[in-house]
Amino acid sequence: QVHLVESGGGLVPPGESLRLSCIGSNLSFGHYTMRWYRQTPGNQREGVADITPGGTTHYEDSVKGRFTISRDNTKNTVFLQMNNLKPEDTAVYYCNAIWSEVYLEFWGQGTQVTVSS
């Protein structure tokens, strides 16, 4: 059974940083595009950043220049370094793995990020 487990969330004041991690198990991690999504109550889940198997990255406009996604295929792990956090970054952050060619997609359980003074 595939598992994606996020960690690293927490409560921080504006301007601070957090680093989220997502560890995958029982999947061919190197074949998957890895994505971070976030969701606030009453809203749809939105994509924040993604990284392809080859390392190409994409970011949602509001996080460009502040967030960095990276991956370590030897450890089946994807990271999201979040700097200069803002209150509007407050959300539950979810890790997603997708291998489009074979229609496989998996989600983690989410980790709460709260930015507040």
N, C-alpha and C positions, 0 to 999 in steps of 0.2 A: 504494500500500500504506500502510495506517495504521500510524503509529508513536507510541508513548508512551514517553518517555525520562525516567526519574527521575534526580535528582541531589540532593546535599546531605547524604547520610548520612555517618556517621563514628563515631569513638570519643570519648565525652565522659564526664566524671565526673558522678555524681548531682547534681542541682540545676541543671545547665547547660541550654543551649538549642541546638536545631538547627532549621533551616528547610529543609524538603524542597521541591523543585520538580518539576513534571512538565510537559513540553512535548509537545503533540500536533501531529502533522503529517498532512496529507491526510485530514482529517475536518472536518465542520461542527461545530466545537468548541462553539459556542453552543447547540446542540441537545441536548448531552449532560449528564446528571447525572455529576458527577465524584466519585469515591470514593477514599479511601485505605484499604487493607487492610494487615494485618500478619500474619506467620506465623513461628512458632518451630518448630524441628525436632520432628517427631513430632506436630504439632498442625495442626488445620485453620486455614485462612486466616480471619481475623476482620475484620469491618468496624470501622474506627476513626472515620471521619468522612465526611460527604458534603455536597455542595452542588449544588443544582438549577440549571438554567439561569437561573432568576429570582433566585438568590442565597440561597434558604432553606437553612439548615444543620442538620445533625443530628450528634450525637456519641455515641460509646459511653460508658457511665457512667464508666469508669475514667479517661477523659481529659478529661472536662468540667472547664472552668475552667483547664486547662493547655494544651490544644491549640486552635489556631484554623485552620480551613480557609478559604481564599479563592480567588478566581479572577480572572484578567484575560483576558477574551474577546478583547481586541485583540491579545494575544500568545499565544493558545492555551495558556495556562499555568494550572495549579492549584498552590496552595501549601499546605503544612502547617507552620505555626509550632508548634514543640513546646517548651514551657517547663517548668521544674522537672522535668526528666526523671528517671525512676526506673529502677533495674535491671530491673524487670519490663516496661519499655518496649522492652527489647532484642528485636529481631526484624528480619526482612527486610520492608521496607515497599514495597507495590505500589500503583501508580496504576491506576485502572480508569475507563473511560468507558462509559457505558451510555445508550442511546436506546431505551427500552422500546417505544415506539409502533411502531418499525420493526424491532425484535428485533436490534439491533446492539450488540455489546459487544466491548471491546478491553482488553488488559492491557499494562502495562509489564513490564520485565524485573526490576524490584526494586532496592532500594538497602538496604544493611545499616546498621542503627543499633545501636550497642553502647553501653550505659550501664554504666560500671564505674569503680571507683576504682583 
